[in-house]
């Protein structure tokens, strides 16, 4: 029996690996939060991406973008945090990918909420490629990574989160999200678990 991250039946999904979340001059850092954990996983994400490319499996880059066309009152007023710094605004440097670049044969999906499945063609793309599971890397572990993993499971896909290729600004939030995914949502693996299968 093949592993669920077998490249013949899975797709790599890179979630929100963008300047505003990862760069020292990005919005997260300018809001006073730590961007270093997100920046630190870049080499490992790059390695996983290269392994996925070598295997020929589908690769999907997901980016979140906000604009006046998608900013509903409920969205802009969400939570208790003050969003006093513009984050991943349409057409800005902050919304660009951080130190990774899609190739012409890699799909870019733009989302406007936490989950990569909400209001996007991700499910259709996965079904078209015959993927029954998705391997998730990116940021933030407790927000968009978690939301995407949960919706993947609810949409009928096995979510596999690569724990050393996801990050968030707070270690406790990172650990709690991964534990919730382990217990209720899908699989949590290390990048070493999948490199051999994709080489």
C-alpha positions as CSV (number, residue, x, y, z in Angstrom):
1,X,0.0,0.0,0.0
2,X,1.4,3.4,-1.0
3,X,1.9,6.3,1.4
4,X,-0.8,9.0,1.2
5,X,1.9,11.4,0.0
6,X,2.7,9.2,-3.0
7,X,3.3,11.7,-5.8
8,X,1.1,9.7,-8.1
9,X,-2.0,10.5,-5.9
10,X,-1.1,13.8,-4.1
11,X,-0.4,17.4,-4.8
12,X,1.9,19.9,-3.1
13,X,0.1,23.0,-1.9
14,X,2.2,26.0,-0.8
15,X,0.1,28.3,1.4
16,X,0.6,32.1,1.6
17,X,4.4,32.1,1.4
18,X,4.4,35.8,0.8
19,X,6.5,38.9,1.7
20,X,4.1,40.4,4.2
21,X,4.2,37.2,6.3
22,X,7.9,36.3,5.9
23,X,10.1,39.3,5.1
24,X,11.6,41.4,7.8
25,X,10.1,44.4,6.2
26,X,6.7,42.8,5.7
27,X,3.4,43.7,7.4
28,X,3.7,41.1,10.1
29,X,7.0,42.4,11.2
30,X,5.8,46.0,11.0
31,X,2.9,45.1,13.2
32,X,5.4,44.1,15.9
33,X,5.2,40.3,15.4
34,X,7.9,37.8,14.6
35,X,8.5,37.1,11.0
36,X,11.7,35.1,11.6
37,X,10.0,31.7,12.1
38,X,8.3,32.0,8.7
39,X,11.5,33.2,7.0
40,X,13.5,30.4,8.5
41,X,11.6,27.6,6.8
42,X,12.3,28.9,3.3
43,X,15.2,26.5,2.6
44,X,13.1,23.5,3.6
45,X,10.1,24.7,1.5
46,X,12.5,25.2,-1.5
47,X,13.9,21.6,-1.0
48,X,10.4,20.1,-0.8
49,X,9.3,22.1,-3.9
50,X,12.3,20.8,-5.8
51,X,11.6,17.2,-4.8
52,X,8.0,17.6,-5.9
53,X,9.1,19.1,-9.2
54,X,11.5,16.1,-9.7
55,X,8.7,13.7,-9.1
56,X,6.3,15.4,-11.6
57,X,3.5,15.7,-9.1
58,X,1.2,18.7,-9.3
59,X,2.4,21.8,-7.5
60,X,0.0,24.6,-6.5
61,X,1.0,28.0,-5.1
62,X,-1.7,29.7,-3.1
63,X,-1.6,33.4,-2.3
64,X,-4.0,35.5,-0.3
65,X,-4.9,38.9,-1.6
66,X,-7.1,41.6,0.0
67,X,-8.8,44.4,-1.8
68,X,-11.9,46.6,-1.6
69,X,-13.7,44.0,-3.8
70,X,-13.4,41.3,-1.2
71,X,-13.2,43.2,2.1
72,X,-16.6,42.7,3.7
73,X,-17.4,44.4,7.1
74,X,-17.2,41.0,8.8
75,X,-13.8,40.3,7.3
76,X,-12.2,43.7,8.1
77,X,-13.6,43.7,11.7
78,X,-12.6,40.1,12.4
79,X,-11.0,39.1,15.7
80,X,-9.6,41.3,18.4
81,X,-6.3,42.2,16.6
82,X,-6.0,45.6,15.2
83,X,-5.0,45.4,11.5
84,X,-3.5,48.9,11.4
85,X,-0.9,47.9,8.8
86,X,-2.2,46.9,5.3
87,X,-1.6,43.2,4.7
88,X,-1.2,41.5,1.3
89,X,-3.1,44.2,-0.6
90,X,-3.7,43.7,-4.3
91,X,-0.8,44.6,-6.5
92,X,1.7,45.3,-3.6
93,X,5.2,43.9,-2.9
94,X,3.8,42.4,0.3
95,X,1.5,40.2,-1.7
96,X,4.3,38.7,-3.8
97,X,5.8,35.3,-3.0
98,X,8.8,35.2,-0.7
99,X,12.0,33.7,-2.2
100,X,10.1,31.1,-4.2
101,X,8.8,31.5,-7.8
102,X,6.2,29.4,-9.6
103,X,7.1,27.8,-12.9
104,X,4.9,28.0,-16.0
105,X,3.6,24.5,-15.3
106,X,2.6,25.3,-11.7
107,X,-0.8,26.6,-10.8
108,X,-1.3,29.9,-8.9
109,X,-4.5,30.2,-6.9
110,X,-5.6,33.5,-5.4
111,X,-7.7,33.3,-2.3
112,X,-9.4,36.0,-0.2
113,X,-10.0,34.2,3.1
114,X,-8.1,31.8,5.4
115,X,-8.9,28.5,3.6
116,X,-7.4,27.8,0.2
117,X,-10.7,26.0,-0.7
118,X,-13.1,28.9,0.0
119,X,-14.2,30.6,-3.2
120,X,-11.3,29.2,-5.2
121,X,-10.9,26.4,-7.9
122,X,-8.6,24.3,-5.7
123,X,-10.9,21.4,-5.3
124,X,-11.6,21.3,-9.1
125,X,-7.8,21.4,-9.8
126,X,-7.1,18.6,-7.4
127,X,-9.8,16.4,-8.9
128,X,-8.6,17.2,-12.4
129,X,-5.1,16.0,-11.5
130,X,-6.4,12.9,-9.7
131,X,-5.1,13.9,-6.3
132,X,-6.6,12.2,-3.2
133,X,-4.3,14.0,-0.8
134,X,-2.5,17.3,-0.4
135,X,0.8,18.0,1.1
136,X,0.7,21.4,2.8
137,X,3.6,23.8,3.5
138,X,3.6,27.5,4.2
139,X,2.2,30.0,6.7
140,X,0.6,30.6,9.2
141,X,0.3,27.3,10.9
142,X,-2.6,28.3,13.2
143,X,-4.5,30.3,10.6
144,X,-4.5,29.6,6.9
145,X,-2.5,26.3,7.0
146,X,-5.0,24.9,9.6
147,X,-8.0,26.2,7.8
148,X,-6.8,24.7,4.5
149,X,-6.1,21.3,6.1
150,X,-9.5,21.2,7.8
151,X,-11.3,22.1,4.6
152,X,-9.3,19.5,2.7
153,X,-10.5,16.8,5.0
154,X,-14.1,18.0,4.8
155,X,-13.9,18.1,1.0
156,X,-12.7,14.5,0.8
157,X,-8.9,14.9,0.6
158,X,-6.2,13.6,3.0
159,X,-4.3,16.7,4.4
160,X,-0.7,16.1,5.1
161,X,1.0,19.0,6.9
162,X,4.8,19.1,6.8
163,X,5.7,20.3,10.3
164,X,9.2,21.6,9.6
165,X,7.8,23.5,6.5
166,X,5.1,25.4,8.2
167,X,5.4,28.3,10.7
168,X,3.6,31.0,12.5
169,X,4.7,34.0,14.7
170,X,4.1,32.2,18.0
171,X,5.5,28.8,18.9
172,X,2.7,27.9,21.2
173,X,0.1,28.6,18.5
174,X,2.1,26.6,16.0
175,X,2.3,23.6,18.3
176,X,-1.4,23.7,19.3
177,X,-2.5,23.9,15.7
178,X,-0.3,20.9,14.7
179,X,-1.7,18.9,17.6
180,X,-5.2,19.7,16.5
181,X,-4.5,18.6,13.0
182,X,-2.9,15.3,14.3
183,X,-5.9,14.5,16.4
184,X,-8.9,15.7,14.3
185,X,-7.9,16.5,10.8
186,X,-5.1,14.6,9.0
187,X,-1.5,13.7,9.1
188,X,1.6,15.7,10.4
189,X,4.9,14.5,9.0
190,X,8.5,15.8,8.7
191,X,10.0,16.7,5.4
192,X,12.4,13.7,5.7
193,X,9.3,11.5,5.6
194,X,8.4,12.6,2.1
195,X,11.8,13.3,0.4
196,X,12.5,9.7,-0.2
197,X,9.1,9.0,-1.7
198,X,9.5,11.9,-4.1
199,X,13.1,11.4,-5.1
